[in-house]
Amino acid sequence: MAEFSDINTFIFDVDGVLTDGSIIAYETGEQPRTFNIKDGYGIERALLAGYHIVIISGGKQESVRKRLNFLGIKDVFLGVKDKVSVFAEYTATRSLDPKTILYMGDDIPDYKMLQLVGLPTCPADASIDIKPICKYVSSFNGGQGAVRDVIEKVMRAQGKWDHKNW
């Protein structure tokens, strides 16, 4: 897919994309999520290769921020009600062309964001309202390798997925 060749920035939602969308609710109020280690490895490789990785999510669990920061992601926006505003400010501040951005979302809160980027993508188990507006639907579900899938596709298309030399 030619669109993979133009990407320099990845923007991901969290719940349903980096996680399977399940939430465990403890009496303490903590709501842990489960992340996929292969997605994490893909993120680390992309960062090392110089890609921008951004998280924009409505969720606001600090444990999520800690996991993402551990992977090396510095641009983490949690508790976001208006993803489009955060996107507009981020791209303007960094002079990024939306055509060079891949966004992965899975549900209605991602709908407007998916329409703003050059490569809208979603996991295999995304909402039926989201799949038709995506240029690429991963064969992997959210939290089960969908993020690694798109990162690897972009890096392979650009000749940067060189696992034999890592």
C-alpha positions as CSV (number, residue, x, y, z in Angstrom):
1,M,0.0,0.0,0.0
2,A,1.6,3.2,-1.2
3,E,0.2,5.3,1.7
4,F,2.6,3.4,4.2
5,S,5.6,5.0,2.4
6,D,4.6,8.5,3.3
7,I,4.2,8.1,7.1
8,N,6.4,9.8,9.6
9,T,4.0,10.0,12.6
10,F,1.8,7.5,14.4
11,I,-1.1,8.6,16.5
12,F,-2.9,5.9,18.6
13,D,-5.9,5.8,20.8
14,V,-5.5,3.5,23.9
15,D,-8.6,1.5,24.8
16,G,-9.5,-0.8,22.0
17,V,-6.2,-0.1,20.1
18,L,-3.3,-0.6,22.4
19,T,-5.5,-2.6,24.7
20,D,-8.4,-5.0,24.0
21,G,-10.8,-2.6,25.5
22,S,-11.3,-4.6,28.6
23,I,-11.2,-2.8,32.0
24,I,-10.9,-4.3,35.4
25,A,-12.5,-2.1,38.0
26,Y,-11.1,-2.5,41.5
27,E,-12.7,-1.1,44.7
28,T,-9.8,1.3,45.0
29,G,-10.9,3.0,41.8
30,E,-7.9,1.7,39.8
31,Q,-8.8,0.4,36.4
32,P,-5.9,-1.7,35.0
33,R,-5.4,-2.4,31.3
34,T,-3.4,-5.1,29.6
35,F,-0.9,-4.2,26.8
36,N,0.6,-6.5,24.2
37,I,4.4,-6.9,24.4
38,K,4.7,-7.1,20.6
39,D,2.9,-3.8,20.2
40,G,5.4,-2.4,22.7
41,Y,8.4,-3.7,20.8
42,G,7.1,-2.2,17.6
43,I,6.7,1.1,19.3
44,E,10.3,1.0,20.6
45,R,11.6,0.2,17.2
46,A,9.7,3.0,15.5
47,L,10.9,5.5,18.1
48,L,14.5,4.3,17.6
49,A,14.0,4.8,13.8
50,G,12.9,8.4,14.4
51,Y,9.2,8.3,14.0
52,H,6.9,10.5,16.1
53,I,4.5,8.5,18.2
54,V,1.6,10.2,19.9
55,I,-1.1,9.0,22.2
56,I,-4.5,10.8,22.3
57,S,-7.0,9.1,24.6
58,G,-10.1,9.9,26.5
59,G,-8.9,7.6,29.3
60,K,-6.9,9.1,32.2
61,Q,-5.3,6.3,34.1
62,E,-1.8,7.3,35.2
63,S,-0.7,3.6,35.0
64,V,-1.3,3.9,31.2
65,R,0.9,7.0,31.1
66,K,3.6,5.2,33.0
67,R,3.5,2.2,30.6
68,L,3.7,4.5,27.5
69,N,6.5,6.6,29.0
70,F,8.3,3.4,29.8
71,L,8.2,2.5,26.1
72,G,9.7,5.9,25.3
73,I,6.6,7.8,24.2
74,K,6.8,11.4,25.4
75,D,3.7,12.8,23.7
76,V,0.9,11.3,25.7
77,F,-2.4,13.1,26.0
78,L,-4.8,11.5,28.4
79,G,-8.3,12.6,29.5
80,V,-8.9,14.3,26.2
81,K,-12.5,15.2,25.4
82,D,-11.7,16.9,22.1
83,K,-9.1,14.9,20.2
84,V,-9.3,17.1,17.1
85,S,-8.2,20.2,19.1
86,V,-5.2,18.3,20.5
87,F,-4.4,17.0,17.1
88,A,-4.6,20.5,15.5
89,E,-2.3,22.0,18.2
90,Y,0.2,19.2,18.0
91,T,0.5,19.2,14.2
92,A,0.7,23.0,14.1
93,T,3.4,23.1,16.8
94,R,5.5,20.5,15.1
95,S,4.7,21.6,11.5
96,L,3.5,18.1,10.6
97,D,1.5,17.5,7.4
98,P,-1.6,15.4,8.2
99,K,-1.0,13.4,5.0
100,T,2.1,11.9,6.7
101,I,0.2,10.8,9.8
102,L,-1.2,7.3,10.5
103,Y,-4.0,7.3,13.1
104,M,-5.4,4.1,14.6
105,G,-8.8,4.3,16.3
106,D,-11.5,1.8,17.0
107,D,-14.8,3.5,17.9
108,I,-17.0,6.6,17.5
109,P,-14.7,9.0,19.5
110,D,-12.1,8.4,16.8
111,Y,-14.3,9.1,13.8
112,K,-13.3,12.7,13.2
113,M,-9.7,12.0,13.8
114,L,-9.6,9.3,11.2
115,Q,-10.9,11.8,8.6
116,L,-8.1,14.2,9.3
117,V,-5.0,12.0,8.5
118,G,-3.4,10.6,5.4
119,L,-3.7,7.0,6.6
120,P,-6.7,6.2,8.8
121,T,-6.4,2.6,10.2
122,C,-8.2,0.4,12.7
123,P,-8.0,-2.9,14.4
124,A,-9.9,-5.9,13.1
125,D,-12.5,-5.7,15.9
126,A,-13.2,-2.0,15.4
127,S,-16.8,-0.7,15.3
128,I,-18.7,-1.2,12.1
129,D,-19.0,2.6,11.9
130,I,-15.2,3.0,11.8
131,K,-14.1,0.3,9.4
132,P,-15.6,1.8,6.2
133,I,-13.6,5.1,6.7
134,C,-10.3,3.4,7.2
135,K,-7.8,2.9,4.3
136,Y,-6.4,-0.1,6.2
137,V,-8.0,-2.5,8.6
138,S,-5.5,-4.6,10.5
139,S,-6.0,-8.4,10.6
140,F,-5.2,-8.1,14.4
141,N,-7.6,-7.1,17.1
142,G,-7.0,-4.1,19.4
143,G,-4.5,-5.1,22.1
144,Q,-3.5,-8.1,20.1
145,G,-0.9,-6.8,17.7
146,A,-2.8,-4.3,15.6
147,V,-0.3,-1.5,16.6
148,R,2.7,-3.6,15.8
149,D,1.1,-4.6,12.5
150,V,0.8,-1.0,11.2
151,I,4.2,0.1,12.5
152,E,5.9,-2.9,10.9
153,K,4.0,-2.2,7.6
154,V,5.2,1.4,7.5
155,M,8.8,0.5,8.5
156,R,9.0,-2.3,5.9
157,A,7.5,0.0,3.2
158,Q,10.3,2.5,4.0
159,G,13.1,-0.1,4.3
160,K,13.5,0.6,8.0
161,W,12.4,-2.8,9.4
162,D,15.8,-4.4,9.5
163,H,15.5,-7.1,12.2
164,K,18.7,-8.9,11.1
165,N,20.8,-5.9,12.3
166,W,19.1,-5.2,15.6
